[in-house]
Amino acid sequence: MDEGNPTRRRTGDRADAPSGGRRGGLGRGLSSLIPTTPVPVAATATSPLTVPIDAVEPNPYQPRGTIHPDHLETLAESIRQHGVVQPLVVNLSPEPGRYVLIAGERRWRAARLAGLDTVPVVIKEASPQHMLELALVENVVRADLSPLEEASAYRQLIEEFGLTQASVAQRVGRSRVSVTNTLRLLAAPDGVQAALAGGEITEGHARALLGLGTSADQLVGLRHVIDRGLSVRQTEEMVRRWLDSDTDRSRADRPAGRDVEELRLEDRFRGALNTKVAFKRRGPGKGGTLTIQYYSDEELDALYRRLNGEDVW
């Protein structure tokens, strides 16, 4: 079938996925990863074929978790008018008469939503690693992955397929530093990752918060960012001042050991006051100090209102 001809419609089928926003393009595309040497004609074809849409299965290595319903409906409407102009790239399934998507999942889902019976495909050979790489490149080029989805795909290439960060960077057309910074997002505590996935903060906010030494500090910093609507630059400045305050306290003045109860109390004060606090005990039964950090006059006023129920000024 000519790839420009519309394909036949079907009835009743709907897409089953939601997707994310765009984040920018790359210099390399799928052509850098799809093999140029044709595979045996008996097994595959190098020109578009028409196959039943129900014979195509999603890529099990697809890194993207969601497709935005509005984006999918827009593409489905275009497909209703013009058909699937660009063929899907598929691999032969071990099950006769079935195919596994390598690239084009959004087109496949939109074609289902548009009610097509058949879709055009190009069959290529691909190993599991190659299928992940192809899906990853397609999504990164089109900016369809969230930062955490991209980081998880990088980690899978490294842990499951033994690639180095430099190899991953070369395959997806990013710098090694960019891959390293994206992978660092997976080290953030669950609360920070949830805020990033939910759109409450950006990738830049999350990377800045990772500069804080502990997960507890990062979660306190996260509350500051969300409650005060801080920009990435303001978050970076908050982290810098936070770390400066740590440096200014001499380690010699700190107790050699911290018991579990003291750490628990410190964490509860952080949660209650929504800011950084630090205990310094002089010894059993001898009292000590509780240091409460604030980073602006607005935060001081908020702390005072928490403690006293009225404005400080």
N, C-alpha and C positions, 0 to 999 in steps of 0.2 A: 504494500500500500504506500502511496505517496504520502510523505510526512505532513504535507500541507492540507490534505483532505480531512474533513471532520470525521470522527468515528461515530459509530452508532450508539444511541442512547439506550439505557436500561431504566427500569422503574423500581422505586422503593428503597434503594440503597442510600445510606447516609454516611458521611465521614464521621470518624470517632476520635478526633484529636483536636486540641486547642492550639497558639505559637507566639513567639516573642518578637520584640522589635529589632530594628537594624542597628548595627554598630560600625559599619565601615567595610571597605573592600580590600582585596589583596591583589598582588601582581600575578599570582599563579592561579591556575584553574584546574578543572578536571582533566584537561588534555595532558597535563604533566604526569598523571598517574595511570590513566587508562592505557593498557598495552597497545602498541602500534602493530605488533605482529599478529596477523589473523590466526585464530584458532581453527582446528579442523572443521570443514564445512559440514561434515556429518553430525557434529555436535552442536554447532552454533551458526549464527548468520551475522554478517557484518553490515548488512543493509536492514532497514526497518522491517519488522514483521508485525502483523496484527494478531493479537492474542486475546483471549477472554480476560476481562479485568479481574474476575474471580480466581483466575489461575496465577495471579501475581501476589506474592506474600511480602510483607514488610521486611526491611533489612534488620536482622536481629542485632546488628552492631550500630544501628542508628543512634548517634549521640544526642539528638534533639529529643526532648521529652514532650514538648507541646508545640502546637501550631495555632496561632490566634484565629478564632472562628471568623472574624471579619475579613482577615487576609485570605482565608480559605474560600469564603463565599465570593469574594471579588474574583479570585482565579477561576472558580467554578462557573461564574457568569461568563467570563471570557471563553472558557472551554465550551459552554453551551452555544456560543456564537461561532466559534472558529475551530473547534475540536482541539485535540492535543497536538500542537504544532511541533514541539520538540519531543522526540521519542524518549521513553524511559530507558535507563540502562539497567539490565538485569543479568543475573547469573542463572544457569540451569540448576533446578532443584534436584536432589537425589530422587524425588518422587516424579515419575514420568508425567509429562504434560504440565508441569508446574514450574514457576520461575520465582527467583528471590530478587527483590530490588537491591540494586547497588546505589543508584542515584535517581532522584526524581520522586521522592515520597510525597512531597507537597502536590505535585501534578497528579500523582496516582490518587491521593485522597480527594483532591478537587474533582477529578474525573468521576469518582464514585458519587460524590455529592451532586454532580451534574447529571447523573443517571446514565452514564455511558455503559454499553455492553462490552466494548472492546477498546484496547489502547495500543498504540504503536510502541514497539520495543526494539532495542538493539541488544543482542546477547553478547556478553563478554565473560571471559574466564577471570575469576578473582578468588584469592585465598581469603580466609577470615580477616587477616591483617589488612589486606588490600581493600576489602569491603569497608572496614572501619575508616581507613585513610581516605577513601573516596567520599564516603558520606561526610566525614569531618571537613574535608576541603570544600565540598559543595556548600555546606552550611556556613563555614567561616567566610567564604567568598561572598555569599549572599547575606551575611550578617544575621543568620537565623538562630544562632545559638546564644543562650544566656552565658554570662561569664562562668558560672559554675558548671554548666553542661560542657562548655569548652574545656575547662580544667579537668573534668572527669574523663573526657575522651583522651586528653593528653596522658593522664595517669594510666588509663587502660593500655595505651600504646607502649608505655614504659614498662608497666608491671606484667602485662599479659604477653606482650610480644618482644620484650627485651630491648626496646629502642632507647637511645640516650636522648636527653633533652635537645642536644644539637641536631640529632637525626629527626626528631619530631619537628623542630623548627624548620629544617630544610624541606620536609615533606609538605608542610602546610603554608610555606611561604612567609613565615614570621621570623623575627629575630630570636635568638636564643634567650635574650633578656626578657622579651615579651612572654615567651613560653614559661620561663622561670617565675615571673611575676604572676601569671595566671594560675600556675600550679600552687602558689603560696596561698591562694584563696581557700584551698581545701584544708589549710591548717587553722583557719578561723573557727572559733567556737560555734556551736549550733545556732545560738541566738543571732550572731552576726551573719551567718550563712542564710538563715531564714529571712532576715531583714533585706539582704541583698536579693534573694530569690523573689521576695514579695514587692520589690521596687521601693522600699522605704529608704534605702541608701543605694549609692552607685558603687561600681567597682573601685573607683578612686577613694571613696570613703572607707571601704573595707580594707584596702591596702594600707591606708594611713593608720587605721586602728590596729593592724597587725604589728605596728611599731611599738605598741605597749607590751610590757613584758609578760603579763600573765593573762589567762582567759578571763579571770575576774575583772582585771583592769579594762580589758577590751570590752566587756559587757557593760561596765559602768560608762566607759567612753561612748559606747553605742547609744546609751540612754541620753547622754548629753547631745549627741548629734541629732537624734530624732526629736527630742523635746524642744530643742532650740533651733531646729532647722538649719544646722550649720552647713556651709558649703564645703567642698573638698579642701579648699585652701584654708578655711577656718579650722577644719578638722586637723589638718597637718600642723597648724600653729598650736592648737590645743595639745596635741601629742608632744610637740617640742617642749612646751612649757611644763607639761606633766613630767617628762623625762628629766628636764632641768631641775625640777623640785626633788626628784629622786637623787640626782647627783649631788645636790647641795647638802643632803643629809649624810653625814659621814657614816660609813659602814661600821666604824669603830664604836659608834654610839648605839648601835642596834644590838639587841640580845642575840647571843650566839644561836639559840634555838627558839622555835616558835611552837608552842603546844597547840594541839588540835582545837581546843576550846577558844584560845585567843584568835586563831585564824577564822574560826566560825563567827565569833563576835564581830571581828573586823569586817567580814563579808556581809553580816546582817546590817551593820551600820552603813555600809556602802549602799545597800539596797534601800534602806529606809530614808537616807538623806540624798540619794541619787547623785552622789559625788564620791571622789576618792577620799578615803580616810586611812589613818595609820595609828596603831597603838605603839606606845613605848612604856614598858613596865620597869619600875625601879627594882622590883623584887617582890616576893610573896608578902602580901599584906602591907606593902609600902606605897601603894598608889602608883601613879604614872601620868602620862599625858595621852590625850586623844587629839590628833591633828586632823582638821577638816580642811580640805583644799577647795578653793573656788577660783574661777578663772575670768570673772567679769563682775561688774556691779549688779547686773541682772541676776547672776547666780547667787550672789550674796543676799540679795533681797528675797530670792526664792527660798534659800536656806532659812532665813530669819522667819519668813511666813510659815514654813514647815514647823519650826520650833515654837513660834510664839503666836501664830495666827494673825499677824498684822504686818504691814509694810515696815521695813527698817528705816526708810527715809521720811 
